[in-house]
């Protein structure tokens, strides 16, 4: 129990990276999220769980304004990163997406070489001075994604030729290469086999040192394994947001308990 | 509930009865019939296609060879002046040399008939030789020149020898002379390169498709340069940026309408707008290409939109996710992936444009022009209009040449469609 107390202590010290206040999201006439309030701490993994259609992915996609690309989607309320409103008219969406990287459900490497996949972000943002520097970025990113040793001899081969798990780590490396502050992951392991999943989960834990990670998952064990904080969504409402141990051992809300014990979902 | 009390057997189908077997036979017969209908339809279509090709090749093959005479010409310095070769009297050179082969033909009407065995192109051909090499003046030169169309058709069997003389282009004594030449081994039927390397002529034996091929090439070039960038730009805007709503719906319907407008209408539009209003020169590949681009534009827009739509959204998301701006998403990722589809659609549109005749007739690309155009601003014909002109010509030689020209046009079309299929198979991606 001492350990838990100690952990709770560090949690309180952790700085808030992303905060949301009264966030409503609409797709046309349909409301997908209702008044979400949340503070996501820096350098931790925050998991979002809940049954299908509960709004967890919708919320995730608000954090890098990916919902802007959906016709008829609108967001109300305040979402801030480091206290800065990201829906402010003065915010450049392109810059925001550079600061908030994203990894998708299905591995989606570009149909280009492994090197070009990683180098694409730095290239479009012009974040390197010299070609050597770009090679350094590619190597560091692949190392951080735990893929360097597997692909260092075939950087010019197409990224689409890798296995599913490797492709997903390639996508993580691609996100890392832009040096984001936050990485959003939308069910990153749902298309992977158990071994590849374990590898990505380890990786997520390592990445926490450098980045703030928000992960949406269907898999409760995964949330329990990788996250420090867990948010449970249900029917567009953020039901409960607590330390992960708290949610899984002693949920306050009966809906949370029902979901965790497998009564629905 | 009363059903439940009945023995279960009555509700069950009896799969082993004769009636069941009959029903199965009936169903299988229907399956087979459907297959036979399909086969019959394909067979009919193939038969029609074979008939078309058989008829085209049957009449067209003769145009690929040309009856020619090989004999020795004395380039008489009396007729050809070294300082003015171009103005030399090559008609006399050829006539005198030819008459040496028939020393006993002396009366002027006979001599005229004899000389008419040869194509009027013979003297031009000799002139070319001498212009190339002035040293030939005063020397004997072995030349191979085409016979006149009547003789050519006689030799190919198109003009029968047994019809009355009055109904033939070639009279009896000409046939005798020709047979003498044939016996001397002076008559040959080499491949007819004239068909590909000469422009149009009133004389079938001198007429070729070079002008039409070059004219079609320039018109398609103009058409491609206009419709490809315009079509892609329009498709990208409509597919990637245009807000979906009433305006985009109206635009979409109108683009589809544009694709359905009969080509003759575009020809009239070209005549009224490009030629009358803007004063562009008529009969030129420039105007032809502009008119054709009106027709290919909707094809390219529709094909490009389909190709853009086929690029999976995951690629767009990936690019947006690393912070690519909308134009970078399109230019770096979506467009390159859609390119094979766009190229396929474009080539098919170009193939349509190549075969299009009506609009070119209206803007005057069916003019009689005896040299290939040197650029897009010079009068020209195109392949389909050349076919139109030849089909309209009375000389017998043009019958087979029309078929030959159709074969050449079909050859180009098959090549283009083959290229489209190749591109589609080669670059098709699966996600």
Interface residues (C-beta under 8 A of the other chain):
Chain A: X64 X66 X69 X71 X94 X95 X96 X97 X98 X101 X102 X103 X104 X106 X108 X109 X110 X111 X120 X121 X124 X125 X171 X174 X175 X177 X178
Chain B: X244 X312 X314 X315 X316 X317 X318 X319 X320 X321 X322 X323 X324 X325 X328 X332 X333 X337 X429
